Every structure is written in structure tokens, then in C-alpha cells.
Amino acid sequence: MRIAVVGSGAMGCVFGGHLSEASHEVTLIDVWTDHVKALNEHGLYLTGVSGERTIEVKAVTDPSDLPVQDLVIVFVKSAYTESAVRDASNLIGPNTTVLTLQNGLGNAQAIGSIVGADKVVAGVTSHGATMLGPGQVKHAGCGETVIGPLTGKLTSEIMALADAFTESGLETRAVDSAESLIWSKLLVNVGINALTAILRIKNGELTKHDEAKELLAMAVEEGVQVAAAKDVELIHEDPVENCLQVAELTGANISSMYQDVRAKRPTEIDVINGAIVAEGKKLGIATPTNFVLTKLIKVIEQLY
Ligand code: PAF
């Protein structure tokens, strides 16, 4: 497959790197010029759970000279989804699939409004990754990836995509619909991301303090209420327990929001805890815990 990764930070490199190793024709796209230069000159240095190696890759900052792709994977931070997809519109032809595995609510719909919802496959991934420096990524945690159509039915193309990912070493499953996946992952991020960024702790530390666990549970439970009011079926029977389990399983991870705060970057708070507040407001559901978490992160961002 001819594949372009739009937003080749840590996660984009983990996916792009594995797919390159499986002989797909991958181009990594990123705005960080030093990173793109290092990738082209020295290859992608990948270390961590999937092993240490250097993978030969092609990387560009500007996608305008690239041909139409079979698959475009969007991995930019949520704030840049629309502009990045518009800038990459020359890569999307009538048969291109556009896949998002980003955190948060609304990315798949935003992409669909630009490229057409029928082209969009959305999903969630449990892989974790951290940038070590230009061209260097730590694959911090391994886990399942699950994908499904944004609208319409599960197709043989989506199943083939899942198989191609699995063959490249990224275990992937295809399901009927992306919505419950996105909401179920959203509730994990709702419980972990803001709290770890505010408390400046790794994911696993959350599970060691009763007060932190209590706040995590309150934030997730508000999300559960909002999801129920929207008739979204959640995958996990007990979303709070699942969130605690993920925090434990990814115990050594620095959550993506804590990474953003450490690097003084804008966070994805608006599409995570902020999204629960916004959706709750529309439905008349009180979301005080998510409100406070959102405001605290906003102040932290202003203090950079
Ligand atoms: O955003 C993240 O960091 C990840 O989605 C997760 C699952 C919280 C693990 O760190």
C-alpha cells in the first residue's frame, strides 16, 4: 500500500515505522523540520517494547509533491486536524481511505466533513509512544488497535486494512462502528490525561492514591452519564475499572497530555474533558469534575 502519515510525532512514527518494515511505501509527514531531516538522513530510530532498530523511511514537511495514497493516517494533535487534512488534500483520491487513531472527540467527523464521511475509518489504539528527539522514538507500550467505519457498514477493505496492520506487527481488529470505540477510549483519556498533567505524575501513580482514584472515577462517571444520554453503547461494562486498569497497564507512560504540558505545547483538553463538559451542557447534565479539570489545564497552558 502507498501510505502517508499526516503528523509523524511519536505515535505516527510507531505506525509508519512498522508499516515501512512490512514493505509498504510509507511517507512520514511532519512540520518539525529537524525531525524530518533526521528521519531522511539517519532513518527512524525506534526503541522500546517492539525492539531497538533503525528503519529506513522517507519523510517530508510539505505533502504537495506526493501522489494520491491508498491510505492516509491522521496522527496530528486534534487542534490541527482540519488544517492538516486540508493541506494533504492532494493525497486523497476517490479510493483513498483516511484513518484517524487520534485521541478525543470530533476528529473523525472533522475529517469526514472535508473528505467525505464514507472515506473515513476511525479507531483507537492502546500503543503508547514518546519522542526522544529528532528522528528518535520510544515505543513505550504495546496494545490492541481497533478500527471501524465512521458511517455505513464494515467493509472487506476495512478488514483487509486491519489484517495489513496486524501483519506489520500492530495487532488490529475491525468492528462494525467507530462510535463506541471512540467514546470508550475517550473515557480512558478523561480519567487519566488531565489528572496526570495537573499532578505531573506517570499513569501508574494515579492508581496508588485514593484521592486521585476518586477524582478519576468522578470524571469518568460524568462521561458515562453523557454517553448514556447520547445513546452511545460503551464497550466496557465498568468504564471506571477499565480506566484504572489502563492506568496500571500503561503505568510507566507519561500521558500525552502530561507530555504536552512538559513540552509547553497546547493540550487536547478541549476534545477530552472539555468535550464532556460541552456535550453535558447540550444535554443538561452537570459535569463539575470535568469542568474543573478543563479549567485547571487551561490555566496551566497560560502559565507556559
Ligand atoms: O493519551 C494517552 O497518553 C493515552 O491515550 C493513554 C491511554 C492515556 C496512555 O498514556
Residues whose N, C-alpha, C, O or C-beta is under 5 A from the ligand:
A	BS01	PAF	G128 N189 I192 T250 N253 I254 S255 S256
